[in-house]
């Protein structure tokens, strides 16, 4: 038998001693939390207390009986996983303690709070309730706190308001970072007195609708308790005054067409009104003035359209927009001052406000709609703020009385007819921000003498400055690429010399027609055509250099003008009908080598002509009357082509001659 070594014997002894060691005697264990409600994703730290306290809880074993609902770590940290209930246990030397964990869906933070009322009217000593809804719906479980701005007037607990004494308090509900408020008006005993109405028929209509105690009167408190003003008038519209409307202090909206076509002379709005709907006062033709309380944030379309006697209006300082047609046809409105809160003026908002002499625009204004101030004949000045980025079609068209205009530095487009027929404007500075001047933008602005076009303008529209008759000079910046048809037509002031920069690639027909004071023109080398009537009837233009880029000269391009000579370069292939007709001072004409066609009456009635030279080797196509009534002047053609020309232009057979040889 093999002998055991001393080391082996010692190990066996120690092992036997360990097997017989007793576990500590634990009387009880307890958890710091026995019940808990957690939202999904939340954690809870559990800890164990052991009795007797001399025993440390180092050997605690943790267990979750619903691991899909909540898990627990070896250190007692519980994590909520999904909705449901889980029992978490801690075990130590035969003793067990447990905690029941209920897991609920995690509520999202509230993005906003919606109250079921904006205004609440209460008598002293009474209570009322305000209900709060959290948005989104997933935030419904979040706690809501309530507070009052004036605890001496009204207190609040869980949305229940207690009215203490006469006065006003603002009740606010808060959830997370969101809040909403309700104004509470507390009335005393005197509010039960009847309202003295000026119009007894109006009173009877309102008593029938809102007399809650049946005493045949409408008290201040009964009026203040009305939240929605119904149609109680049965089509009757002959009421002259409704100043008592101011006592309906819980009404927040004037419904669509509520007072439309009434014979109202005066009305006082309650300071609870937030919204005046479409056509609310449309056609109230006898009303001379109105004050829109600062509570109003929305004034919808046609609200005061056709109020022809309305002379003054005080707008709410909370108003954001003047909607379309709001004051259209308010012909007696004298002035308008847009509060700083207004950011847009809608289409036709002040159309035909004939007596409007003053319009002060908001420094926050961004949009002026189509025809917003159309036909405001007595408007004397307008300062378009730098905040305005968009101004619509015919915005100030027909404002004949405008004598001062400033265009802000953020506007990008001057739309069609923007200042059409504004005959009193003496000066226009178009800022560098403007990229496009629309068709007829300044059509008929006959008072303009000074025009400065900003360096950002790339396009000048058709008829843009047509009939600006006093325009003394034009400076076209080198940002401009196109000049539209008749853009400067009939600008017959003493404008003198005109330089059209090489950036311009297109000049529309009639662009400078009837510019009587135009004495010289420098055309860009980038254009390929001089369009029809471009310089028609330019009575001061005696000479012009046509650049080599031009291929076509359009109909009546220089007709009825004052040219004394013209050299048409070799690049030109087509001279269209009547291009130089009635140029009665024209003496010499030279037509380049590439000409293919000369239109009917191209040089007809040029009665002072002394010679015409055509350099093309082949006779261009032409009508019999292209040189009609041209002083029977000689028509010189290349000698080698003499017979071809005589055969082609038989009507001018006796006038066609070889180009004279030049001496050395």
C-alpha positions as CSV (number, residue, x, y, z in Angstrom):
1,X,0.0,0.0,0.0
2,X,1.3,3.4,-1.0
3,X,2.1,5.7,1.9
4,X,0.4,9.2,2.2
5,X,2.7,12.1,2.3
6,X,2.4,14.8,5.0
7,X,1.2,17.3,2.4
8,X,-1.6,15.1,1.3
9,X,-2.7,14.4,4.8
10,X,-2.8,18.1,5.6
11,X,-5.0,18.8,2.5
12,X,-7.5,16.1,3.5
13,X,-7.8,17.6,7.0
14,X,-8.4,21.1,5.8
15,X,-11.0,19.8,3.3
16,X,-12.9,18.0,6.0
17,X,-12.9,21.1,8.2
18,X,-14.4,23.1,5.3
19,X,-17.2,20.7,4.7
20,X,-18.4,21.0,8.3
21,X,-18.4,24.8,8.4
22,X,-22.0,26.2,9.4
23,X,-23.9,28.8,7.4
24,X,-24.7,32.1,9.3
25,X,-28.0,32.1,11.1
26,X,-30.1,34.8,9.4
27,X,-33.3,35.8,11.1
28,X,-34.8,37.8,8.2
29,X,-34.0,39.9,5.2
30,X,-35.8,43.0,3.8
31,X,-35.7,45.1,0.6
32,X,-35.6,48.8,0.5
33,X,-38.5,48.8,-2.0
34,X,-41.4,46.3,-2.0
35,X,-43.5,47.8,-4.7
36,X,-42.5,50.0,-7.6
37,X,-43.9,51.4,-10.9
38,X,-41.4,51.9,-13.6
39,X,-41.6,53.2,-17.2
40,X,-40.0,51.0,-19.9
41,X,-36.3,51.7,-20.0
42,X,-36.1,52.9,-16.3
43,X,-34.0,51.2,-13.7
44,X,-34.4,50.7,-9.9
45,X,-31.6,49.8,-7.4
46,X,-32.7,47.3,-4.8
47,X,-30.7,46.8,-1.6
48,X,-31.0,44.2,1.2
49,X,-31.1,44.7,5.0
50,X,-30.2,41.7,7.0
51,X,-31.1,40.8,10.6
52,X,-28.9,40.4,12.6
53,X,-27.0,43.3,11.1
54,X,-23.7,41.6,11.9
55,X,-24.2,39.4,8.8
56,X,-23.2,41.0,5.5
57,X,-25.5,40.5,2.5
58,X,-22.6,39.6,0.2
59,X,-24.1,36.3,-0.8
60,X,-27.5,37.5,-1.9
61,X,-29.0,35.7,-4.9
62,X,-31.3,37.8,-7.1
63,X,-34.1,36.5,-9.4
64,X,-36.8,37.8,-11.7
65,X,-39.9,35.6,-12.2
66,X,-40.8,37.5,-15.4
67,X,-37.6,38.2,-17.2
68,X,-39.4,39.5,-20.3
69,X,-41.0,42.3,-18.1
70,X,-38.0,43.2,-15.9
71,X,-34.5,41.9,-15.4
72,X,-32.3,42.1,-12.3
73,X,-28.5,42.1,-12.1
74,X,-26.3,40.3,-9.5
75,X,-26.1,43.6,-7.7
76,X,-29.8,44.2,-7.5
77,X,-30.3,46.7,-10.3
78,X,-33.8,46.1,-11.9
79,X,-34.4,47.2,-15.5
80,X,-37.9,47.7,-16.9
81,X,-38.2,46.0,-20.3
82,X,-41.9,45.8,-21.3
83,X,-45.4,46.4,-19.9
84,X,-46.5,44.0,-17.3
85,X,-45.7,42.9,-13.7
86,X,-42.7,41.0,-12.4
87,X,-41.7,39.7,-8.9
88,X,-38.1,40.3,-8.0
89,X,-36.7,38.2,-5.1
90,X,-33.6,38.4,-3.0
91,X,-32.5,35.1,-1.2
92,X,-29.8,34.8,1.5
93,X,-29.1,31.7,3.6
94,X,-32.7,30.4,3.3
95,X,-34.4,33.8,3.8
96,X,-36.3,35.5,1.0
97,X,-37.7,39.0,0.3
98,X,-39.5,40.3,-2.8
99,X,-40.5,43.4,-4.7
100,X,-43.4,43.7,-7.1
101,X,-42.4,45.8,-10.1
102,X,-45.1,47.1,-12.4
103,X,-43.8,48.2,-15.8
104,X,-45.8,50.8,-17.8
105,X,-45.2,52.3,-21.2
106,X,-42.9,55.2,-21.1
107,X,-44.7,58.5,-21.6
108,X,-43.3,60.9,-24.2
109,X,-42.6,64.5,-23.1
110,X,-45.5,66.8,-23.8
111,X,-44.9,69.1,-26.8
112,X,-47.9,71.2,-26.0
113,X,-50.8,71.6,-23.7
114,X,-54.4,72.1,-24.9
115,X,-57.0,73.5,-22.6
116,X,-60.7,73.1,-23.2
117,X,-61.2,76.8,-22.7
118,X,-59.3,80.1,-23.2
119,X,-61.5,82.2,-20.9
120,X,-63.6,81.3,-17.9
121,X,-66.1,83.5,-16.2
122,X,-67.0,82.9,-12.5
123,X,-69.0,84.6,-9.8
124,X,-67.3,85.2,-6.4
125,X,-67.5,82.1,-4.3
126,X,-68.1,79.7,-7.2
127,X,-65.8,77.1,-8.8
128,X,-65.1,76.0,-12.3
129,X,-63.0,73.4,-14.0
130,X,-60.4,73.5,-16.7
131,X,-59.4,70.3,-18.5
132,X,-55.9,69.9,-19.9
133,X,-55.0,67.5,-22.8
134,X,-51.3,66.7,-23.4
135,X,-50.0,66.4,-26.9
136,X,-49.0,63.9,-28.2
137,X,-51.3,61.3,-26.8
138,X,-48.3,59.3,-25.6
139,X,-47.7,62.1,-23.1
140,X,-51.0,61.6,-21.4
141,X,-49.4,60.0,-18.4
142,X,-47.1,62.9,-17.6
143,X,-47.8,65.0,-14.5
144,X,-49.5,68.4,-15.0
145,X,-48.9,71.2,-12.6
146,X,-51.2,74.2,-12.2
147,X,-50.6,77.7,-11.0
148,X,-52.4,81.1,-10.8
149,X,-51.1,84.5,-11.5
150,X,-53.3,86.1,-8.8
151,X,-54.1,83.8,-5.8
152,X,-56.1,86.6,-4.2
153,X,-58.6,86.5,-7.1
154,X,-58.6,82.7,-8.0
155,X,-56.8,79.6,-6.8
156,X,-56.4,76.3,-8.7
157,X,-55.9,72.7,-7.8
158,X,-55.8,69.9,-10.3
159,X,-57.7,72.1,-12.8
160,X,-60.5,73.1,-10.4
161,X,-60.6,76.9,-10.0
162,X,-62.0,78.6,-7.0
163,X,-63.2,82.2,-7.5
164,X,-62.3,84.3,-4.4
165,X,-62.9,88.0,-5.3
166,X,-63.7,90.2,-8.3
167,X,-60.8,90.6,-10.6
168,X,-58.8,88.7,-13.2
169,X,-56.3,85.8,-12.9
170,X,-54.4,83.7,-15.4
171,X,-54.4,80.0,-14.8
172,X,-51.5,78.1,-16.3
173,X,-51.1,74.4,-16.8
174,X,-47.6,73.0,-17.3
175,X,-46.2,69.7,-18.4
176,X,-42.6,69.2,-19.1
177,X,-41.5,72.3,-21.1
178,X,-45.0,72.9,-22.5
179,X,-47.7,75.2,-21.0
180,X,-51.1,76.8,-21.8
181,X,-53.1,79.5,-20.1
182,X,-56.7,80.4,-19.4
183,X,-57.9,83.8,-18.3
184,X,-60.3,83.7,-15.4
185,X,-62.6,86.6,-14.9
186,X,-64.2,86.7,-11.5
187,X,-67.3,88.9,-11.2
188,X,-69.0,90.4,-8.1
189,X,-72.6,90.7,-7.2
190,X,-73.0,93.8,-9.4
191,X,-72.4,91.8,-12.5
192,X,-75.9,90.3,-12.0
193,X,-77.3,93.7,-12.9
194,X,-78.9,94.0,-16.4
195,X,-77.0,95.5,-19.3
196,X,-78.6,98.7,-20.6
197,X,-79.0,98.2,-24.4
198,X,-79.3,101.2,-26.8
199,X,-81.3,99.1,-29.3
200,X,-84.2,97.3,-27.7
201,X,-84.8,95.0,-30.6
202,X,-81.2,93.9,-30.5
203,X,-81.7,93.4,-26.7
204,X,-84.7,91.1,-27.2
205,X,-82.8,88.9,-29.6
206,X,-79.9,88.5,-27.1
207,X,-82.2,87.9,-24.2
208,X,-84.0,85.2,-26.0
209,X,-80.7,83.5,-26.7
210,X,-78.7,84.0,-23.5
211,X,-81.0,84.9,-20.6
212,X,-80.1,81.9,-18.4
213,X,-82.2,82.9,-15.2
214,X,-85.3,83.8,-17.2
215,X,-85.7,87.3,-15.7
216,X,-86.2,88.9,-19.1
217,X,-82.9,90.7,-18.9
218,X,-79.3,90.0,-19.9
219,X,-76.9,90.6,-17.1
220,X,-73.2,91.4,-17.4
221,X,-72.4,88.0,-16.0
222,X,-74.8,86.2,-18.4
223,X,-73.1,88.0,-21.4
224,X,-69.7,87.1,-19.9
225,X,-70.6,83.4,-19.8
226,X,-71.3,83.2,-23.5
227,X,-68.4,81.3,-25.2
228,X,-69.8,80.9,-28.7
229,X,-71.8,83.8,-30.2
230,X,-74.5,82.1,-32.3
231,X,-76.6,83.6,-35.1
232,X,-79.4,84.9,-33.0
233,X,-80.6,87.7,-35.2
234,X,-82.8,85.8,-37.6
235,X,-81.6,87.8,-40.7
236,X,-82.3,91.2,-39.1
237,X,-79.5,93.6,-40.0
238,X,-80.9,97.1,-39.3
239,X,-79.1,97.5,-36.0
240,X,-77.2,100.8,-35.8
241,X,-75.1,100.1,-32.7
242,X,-73.7,97.1,-30.8
243,X,-71.3,98.6,-28.3
244,X,-72.6,96.1,-25.7
245,X,-70.7,93.4,-27.5
246,X,-67.7,94.3,-25.4
247,X,-69.4,92.6,-22.4
248,X,-69.3,89.2,-24.1
249,X,-65.8,88.6,-22.6
250,X,-65.7,84.9,-23.2
251,X,-66.3,85.1,-27.0
252,X,-63.0,84.4,-28.7
253,X,-64.1,84.3,-32.4
254,X,-66.4,86.3,-34.7
255,X,-67.8,83.8,-37.1
256,X,-67.9,84.2,-40.8
257,X,-70.2,86.9,-42.1
258,X,-71.5,87.6,-38.6
259,X,-72.2,91.3,-39.2
260,X,-72.1,91.3,-43.0
261,X,-74.2,94.0,-44.6
262,X,-75.4,95.4,-41.2
263,X,-76.3,99.0,-40.9
264,X,-73.8,99.3,-38.0
265,X,-72.4,102.7,-37.1
266,X,-70.5,101.6,-34.1
267,X,-69.4,98.4,-32.3
268,X,-67.0,97.7,-29.5
269,X,-65.2,94.3,-29.5
270,X,-64.5,92.4,-26.4
271,X,-60.8,92.0,-25.6
272,X,-61.2,88.2,-25.6
273,X,-61.5,88.1,-29.4
274,X,-58.7,86.2,-31.0
275,X,-60.0,85.6,-34.5
276,X,-62.2,87.6,-36.9
277,X,-63.4,85.4,-39.6
278,X,-64.1,85.9,-43.3
279,X,-66.5,88.6,-44.3
280,X,-67.3,89.3,-40.6
281,X,-68.0,93.0,-41.2
282,X,-68.1,93.0,-45.0
283,X,-70.4,95.7,-46.4
284,X,-71.0,97.5,-43.1
285,X,-71.3,100.7,-45.1
286,X,-72.0,103.2,-42.2
287,X,-69.2,102.3,-39.8
288,X,-66.6,105.0,-39.5
289,X,-64.1,103.6,-37.1
290,X,-63.2,100.4,-35.2
291,X,-60.6,99.3,-32.7
292,X,-59.3,95.7,-33.1
293,X,-58.3,94.6,-29.6
294,X,-54.7,93.4,-29.1
295,X,-56.0,89.9,-28.3
296,X,-56.8,89.4,-32.1
297,X,-54.1,87.4,-33.9
298,X,-56.1,86.5,-37.0
299,X,-58.0,88.9,-39.3
300,X,-59.3,86.8,-42.2
301,X,-60.1,87.6,-45.8
302,X,-62.7,90.3,-46.7
303,X,-63.3,91.0,-43.0
304,X,-64.0,94.7,-43.7
305,X,-64.4,94.6,-47.4
306,X,-66.7,97.3,-48.8
307,X,-66.9,99.3,-45.5
308,X,-67.1,102.5,-47.6
309,X,-67.4,104.9,-44.7
310,X,-64.6,103.4,-42.6
311,X,-62.2,106.2,-41.9
312,X,-59.9,104.8,-39.2
313,X,-59.0,101.5,-37.8
314,X,-56.7,100.6,-35.0
315,X,-55.1,97.2,-35.6
316,X,-54.2,94.6,-33.0
317,X,-50.5,94.6,-31.9
318,X,-50.7,90.8,-32.0
319,X,-51.9,90.6,-35.6
320,X,-49.6,88.4,-37.8
321,X,-51.2,88.8,-41.3
322,X,-53.5,91.1,-43.2
323,X,-55.4,88.6,-45.3
324,X,-56.5,89.0,-48.9
325,X,-59.2,91.6,-49.6
326,X,-59.4,92.5,-45.9
327,X,-60.0,96.3,-46.5
328,X,-60.8,96.2,-50.3
329,X,-63.1,99.0,-51.2
330,X,-62.8,100.9,-47.9
331,X,-62.8,104.0,-50.0
332,X,-62.7,106.5,-47.1
333,X,-59.9,104.9,-45.1
334,X,-57.4,107.7,-44.4
335,X,-54.4,105.9,-43.0
336,X,-53.1,102.5,-41.9
337,X,-50.3,101.7,-39.5
338,X,-49.3,98.0,-39.6
339,X,-48.0,96.9,-36.2
340,X,-44.6,95.3,-35.9
341,X,-46.1,91.8,-35.6
342,X,-47.5,91.8,-39.2
343,X,-45.4,89.8,-41.6
344,X,-47.6,89.7,-44.7
345,X,-50.2,91.8,-46.5
346,X,-52.5,89.7,-48.7
347,X,-53.7,90.1,-52.3
348,X,-55.9,93.1,-52.8
349,X,-55.9,93.9,-49.1
350,X,-56.3,97.7,-49.6
351,X,-57.5,97.6,-53.2
352,X,-59.3,100.9,-54.1
353,X,-58.8,102.6,-50.8
354,X,-59.0,105.9,-52.6
355,X,-58.6,108.2,-49.7
356,X,-55.7,106.3,-48.1
357,X,-52.9,108.9,-47.9
358,X,-50.6,107.2,-45.4
359,X,-49.5,103.6,-45.1
360,X,-46.8,102.8,-42.6
361,X,-45.6,99.3,-43.1
362,X,-44.3,96.9,-40.5
363,X,-40.5,96.5,-40.1
364,X,-41.2,92.8,-39.9
365,X,-43.1,92.7,-43.2
366,X,-42.0,90.0,-45.6
367,X,-44.7,89.7,-48.2
368,X,-46.8,92.3,-50.1
369,X,-49.4,90.5,-52.1
370,X,-50.8,91.0,-55.6
371,X,-52.6,94.4,-56.0
372,X,-52.3,94.9,-52.3
373,X,-52.5,98.7,-52.6
374,X,-53.9,98.9,-56.2
375,X,-55.7,102.1,-57.0
376,X,-54.8,103.9,-53.7
377,X,-54.9,107.1,-55.5
378,X,-54.0,109.5,-52.7
379,X,-51.2,107.5,-51.2
380,X,-48.3,110.0,-51.1
381,X,-45.3,107.9,-50.1
382,X,-44.3,104.4,-49.4
383,X,-41.3,103.0,-47.7
384,X,-40.9,99.3,-48.4
385,X,-39.0,97.8,-45.5
386,X,-35.7,95.9,-45.9
387,X,-37.5,92.9,-44.5
388,X,-39.7,92.5,-47.6
389,X,-38.6,89.7,-49.9
390,X,-41.7,89.2,-52.1
391,X,-43.9,91.9,-53.6
392,X,-46.7,90.7,-55.9
393,X,-48.2,91.8,-59.2
394,X,-49.6,95.4,-59.4
395,X,-48.8,95.9,-55.7
396,X,-49.0,99.7,-56.0
397,X,-50.5,100.0,-59.5
398,X,-52.6,103.1,-60.1
399,X,-51.2,105.0,-57.0
400,X,-51.2,108.3,-58.9
401,X,-50.4,110.4,-55.8
402,X,-47.1,108.6,-54.9
403,X,-44.3,111.2,-54.8
404,X,-41.8,109.2,-52.8
405,X,-40.9,105.5,-53.0
406,X,-38.1,103.6,-51.3
407,X,-37.6,100.0,-52.2
408,X,-36.0,97.8,-49.5
409,X,-32.8,96.0,-49.9
410,X,-34.1,92.4,-49.7
411,X,-36.6,92.5,-52.6
412,X,-35.6,90.1,-55.3
413,X,-38.2,90.6,-58.0
414,X,-40.2,93.7,-59.0
415,X,-43.3,91.9,-60.3
416,X,-45.5,92.9,-63.2
417,X,-47.2,96.3,-63.0
418,X,-45.6,96.9,-59.5
419,X,-45.9,100.7,-59.9
420,X,-48.0,100.9,-63.1
421,X,-49.2,104.4,-63.9
422,X,-47.8,105.9,-60.7
423,X,-47.4,109.2,-62.5
424,X,-46.1,111.3,-59.6
425,X,-42.9,109.4,-58.7
426,X,-39.9,111.6,-59.5
427,X,-37.1,109.2,-58.7
428,X,-36.6,105.5,-58.5
429,X,-33.6,103.6,-57.0
430,X,-33.8,99.9,-57.7
431,X,-31.6,98.1,-55.1
432,X,-28.9,95.6,-55.9
433,X,-30.9,92.8,-54.4
434,X,-33.5,93.0,-57.3
435,X,-32.8,90.5,-60.0
436,X,-35.8,91.0,-62.3
437,X,-37.8,94.1,-63.2
438,X,-41.2,92.7,-64.4
439,X,-43.3,93.6,-67.4
440,X,-44.9,97.1,-67.2
441,X,-43.4,97.5,-63.7
442,X,-43.1,101.3,-64.1
443,X,-45.3,101.6,-67.2
444,X,-46.6,105.2,-67.5
445,X,-44.6,106.6,-64.6
446,X,-44.3,109.8,-66.5
447,X,-42.9,111.8,-63.5
448,X,-39.7,109.8,-63.2
449,X,-36.7,111.9,-64.1
450,X,-34.0,109.9,-62.4
451,X,-33.6,106.1,-62.6
452,X,-30.9,104.0,-60.9
453,X,-30.9,100.3,-61.8
454,X,-29.1,98.1,-59.3
455,X,-26.2,96.0,-60.1
456,X,-28.1,92.7,-59.5
457,X,-30.7,93.2,-62.2
458,X,-30.3,90.6,-65.0
459,X,-33.6,91.2,-66.9
460,X,-35.7,94.2,-67.7
461,X,-39.2,93.1,-68.7
462,X,-41.5,94.1,-71.6
463,X,-42.9,97.6,-71.3
464,X,-41.0,98.0,-67.9
465,X,-40.4,101.8,-68.2
466,X,-42.7,102.5,-71.2
467,X,-43.9,106.1,-71.3
468,X,-41.6,107.4,-68.5
469,X,-41.7,110.6,-70.5
470,X,-39.5,112.7,-68.3
471,X,-36.7,110.2,-67.9
472,X,-33.5,112.2,-68.5
473,X,-30.9,109.4,-68.6
474,X,-30.6,105.6,-68.4
475,X,-27.7,103.7,-67.0
476,X,-27.9,100.0,-67.7
477,X,-25.6,98.0,-65.5
478,X,-23.4,95.3,-66.9
479,X,-25.4,92.6,-65.0
480,X,-28.4,93.0,-67.4
481,X,-28.7,90.2,-70.0
482,X,-32.1,91.0,-71.6
483,X,-34.1,94.1,-72.3
484,X,-37.7,93.4,-73.0
485,X,-40.0,94.6,-75.8
486,X,-40.9,98.3,-75.5
487,X,-38.9,98.4,-72.2
488,X,-38.1,102.1,-72.6
489,X,-40.5,102.9,-75.4
490,X,-41.9,106.5,-75.5
491,X,-39.3,107.7,-72.9
492,X,-39.1,110.9,-74.8
493,X,-37.2,113.0,-72.3
494,X,-33.8,114.5,-72.9
495,X,-31.9,111.3,-72.1
496,X,-29.0,111.9,-74.5
497,X,-26.4,109.1,-75.0
498,X,-27.2,105.5,-74.2
499,X,-24.6,102.7,-73.6
500,X,-25.9,99.2,-73.7
501,X,-23.3,96.9,-72.1
502,X,-21.9,93.8,-73.7
503,X,-23.7,91.7,-71.1
504,X,-26.9,92.2,-73.0
505,X,-27.7,89.5,-75.4
506,X,-31.2,90.3,-76.3
507,X,-33.0,93.6,-76.9
508,X,-36.8,93.2,-77.4
509,X,-38.9,94.8,-80.1
510,X,-39.7,98.5,-79.5
511,X,-37.3,98.6,-76.6
512,X,-36.4,102.3,-77.3
513,X,-39.1,103.3,-79.7
514,X,-40.2,106.9,-79.6
515,X,-37.3,108.0,-77.4
516,X,-37.2,111.4,-78.9
517,X,-34.4,112.7,-76.7
518,X,-32.0,109.8,-77.5
519,X,-29.0,111.2,-79.3
520,X,-26.6,108.3,-79.6
521,X,-26.6,104.6,-78.8
522,X,-23.7,102.2,-78.3
523,X,-25.0,98.7,-79.1
524,X,-23.4,95.6,-77.5
525,X,-21.4,93.2,-79.7
526,X,-23.4,90.3,-78.3
527,X,-26.7,90.8,-79.9
528,X,-27.7,88.9,-83.1
529,X,-30.8,90.9,-84.0
530,X,-32.1,94.4,-83.8
531,X,-35.8,93.5,-83.3
532,X,-38.8,95.2,-84.8
533,X,-39.4,98.9,-83.9
534,X,-36.4,98.8,-81.5
535,X,-35.5,102.5,-82.4
536,X,-38.7,103.4,-84.2
537,X,-39.3,107.2,-84.2
538,X,-36.1,108.1,-82.3
539,X,-36.2,111.6,-83.7
540,X,-32.9,112.7,-82.1
541,X,-30.8,109.6,-83.1
542,X,-28.8,110.7,-86.2
543,X,-26.2,108.0,-86.3
544,X,-25.7,104.5,-85.0
545,X,-23.0,101.8,-85.4
546,X,-24.5,98.3,-85.9
547,X,-22.1,95.7,-84.4
548,X,-20.7,92.9,-86.5
549,X,-22.7,90.3,-84.4
550,X,-26.0,91.4,-85.9
551,X,-27.6,89.1,-88.5
552,X,-31.1,90.6,-88.8
553,X,-32.6,94.0,-88.7
554,X,-36.4,93.7,-87.8
555,X,-39.4,95.4,-89.1
556,X,-39.5,99.2,-88.7
557,X,-36.4,98.9,-86.5
558,X,-35.2,102.4,-87.4
559,X,-38.3,103.7,-89.2
560,X,-39.4,107.3,-88.9
561,X,-36.1,108.2,-87.3
562,X,-33.4,110.9,-87.8
563,X,-30.6,108.8,-89.1
564,X,-28.4,110.6,-91.7
565,X,-26.3,107.6,-92.7
566,X,-26.2,103.9,-92.0
567,X,-23.6,101.2,-92.6
568,X,-25.0,97.7,-92.4
569,X,-22.2,95.3,-91.6
570,X,-21.3,92.2,-93.5
571,X,-22.9,90.0,-90.8
572,X,-26.4,91.2,-91.5
573,X,-28.4,88.7,-93.7
574,X,-31.9,90.1,-93.4
575,X,-33.3,93.6,-93.5
576,X,-37.0,93.2,-92.8
577,X,-40.1,95.2,-93.9
578,X,-40.0,99.0,-93.5
579,X,-36.8,98.8,-91.4
580,X,-35.8,102.3,-92.4
581,X,-39.0,103.6,-93.8
582,X,-39.6,107.4,-93.4
583,X,-36.0,108.1,-92.4
584,X,-36.4,111.3,-94.2
585,X,-32.9,112.7,-93.3
586,X,-31.1,109.5,-94.4
587,X,-28.5,110.4,-97.1
588,X,-26.3,107.3,-97.5
589,X,-26.8,103.6,-97.1
590,X,-24.2,100.8,-97.3
591,X,-25.4,97.2,-97.1
592,X,-22.9,94.5,-96.4
593,X,-21.8,91.5,-98.4
594,X,-23.9,88.8,-96.6
595,X,-27.3,90.3,-97.2
596,X,-29.9,87.8,-98.5
597,X,-33.2,89.7,-98.3
598,X,-34.4,93.3,-98.1
599,X,-38.0,93.5,-97.1
600,X,-40.9,95.5,-98.5
601,X,-40.5,99.3,-98.2
602,X,-37.3,98.8,-96.2
603,X,-36.1,102.2,-97.3
604,X,-39.3,103.6,-98.6
605,X,-39.9,107.4,-98.3
606,X,-36.2,108.0,-97.5
607,X,-36.6,111.1,-99.7
608,X,-33.1,112.6,-98.9
609,X,-31.1,109.6,-100.0
610,X,-28.2,110.4,-102.2
611,X,-26.8,106.9,-102.7
612,X,-27.4,103.3,-101.8
613,X,-24.5,100.8,-101.9
614,X,-25.1,97.0,-101.8
615,X,-21.9,95.0,-101.5
616,X,-23.3,91.5,-101.9
617,X,-22.2,89.6,-105.1
618,X,-25.7,88.2,-105.6
619,X,-28.7,90.3,-105.6
620,X,-30.7,89.9,-102.3
621,X,-34.4,89.1,-102.5
622,X,-36.5,92.2,-102.4
623,X,-39.8,93.7,-103.3
624,X,-40.5,96.3,-105.9
625,X,-41.1,99.0,-103.3
626,X,-38.0,98.5,-101.1
627,X,-36.5,101.7,-102.5
628,X,-39.8,103.5,-103.3
629,X,-39.6,107.3,-103.2
630,X,-35.9,107.5,-102.4
631,X,-35.0,110.5,-104.5
632,X,-34.2,108.4,-107.5
633,X,-30.7,108.1,-106.1
634,X,-28.2,105.7,-107.6
635,X,-28.0,102.1,-106.3
636,X,-24.4,101.0,-106.5
637,X,-23.6,97.3,-106.8
638,X,-20.5,95.2,-107.5
639,X,-19.5,95.7,-111.2
640,X,-19.3,91.9,-111.7
641,X,-22.9,91.5,-110.6
642,X,-24.3,94.5,-112.4
643,X,-26.4,92.5,-114.9
644,X,-27.6,90.2,-112.2
645,X,-29.0,93.1,-110.2
646,X,-30.6,94.7,-113.3
647,X,-32.3,91.5,-114.1
648,X,-33.4,90.9,-110.5
649,X,-34.4,94.5,-109.7
650,X,-36.0,95.5,-113.0
651,X,-38.0,98.3,-111.4
652,X,-34.8,100.1,-110.5
653,X,-33.0,99.3,-113.8
654,X,-32.1,102.9,-114.6
655,X,-30.7,103.5,-111.1
656,X,-28.5,100.4,-110.7
657,X,-24.8,101.3,-111.3
658,X,-21.4,99.7,-110.7
659,X,-19.7,100.8,-107.6
660,X,-17.3,103.6,-108.6
661,X,-13.6,102.7,-108.6
662,X,-11.7,104.4,-105.9
663,X,-8.5,106.3,-106.7
664,X,-5.1,105.2,-105.4
